[in-house]
Amino acid sequence: MELIKENIYLIRNKKIFSSNTYIIKNTVNDDCIIIDPGFDTELINKDIEENNLNPISIISTHGHFDHIASVSFFKNKYKIPFYIHSSDLKILKSANFYLKIAGINHKIEIPIPDRLLNGKIEEIIINNFHLKIYNFPGHSLGSCIIQHENNLFTGDLIYKYGLGFNNFPGEDKNKIKCSILEIFDIFPINSIVLPGHGQTETLINIKNNNNDLTNFLSN
């Protein structure tokens, strides 16, 4: 577990399929929110226990298998709610089918959402956590950015380097392009991007230095 900001931890999943899991910790107590729990269930669980954290909810940026793989484990262990956008219910329920398409010989327990996010923008308050969740379709219909203060948990929408498109069923590159242009337009340029894969970076540096993304947006 890597402390990347005062109250945000990063866990890099390397088991089965690499991805980033984030934990937002309350600044006044040990409550925390788990974002995109991946395949390294044991590692995530160990880090939570060793840091005496108290998970109170789980949110996935979208429904692909590498972002929901450990949801059921933590949902059941801590008796906590799971949030995801309603437009990704079909993808969520098909996670094991997508694993098969990807040639990964593994099955996960498909979690049942407790709260479906709807619409373009939704503000939610979970104990002392104030979050804004924006739906940006493209990578999937229900792909979201979770905004906490000046931090943007972007899932598979935008990265420090490259594009990351994987041609999963339901992906729409035209919608991705529109969503990324909107991201640059509506969020403060000094926002910190915390992607589902790879390294964190400021939005302005991604806009100025990610040449693959620039070329994609200009074509």
Secondary structure, 3 states (H helix, E strand, C coil): CEEEECCEEEEEECCCCCEEEEEEECCCCCEEEEECCCCCHHHHHHHHHHCCCEEEEEECCCCCHHHHCCHHHHHHHHCCCEEEEHHHHHHHHCHHHHHHHCCCCCCCCCCCCCEEECCCEEEEEECCEEEEEEECCCCCCCCEEEEECCEEEEECCCCCCCCCCCCCCCCCHHHHHHHHHHHHHHCCCCCEEEECCCCCEEHHHHHHHCHHHHHHHHC
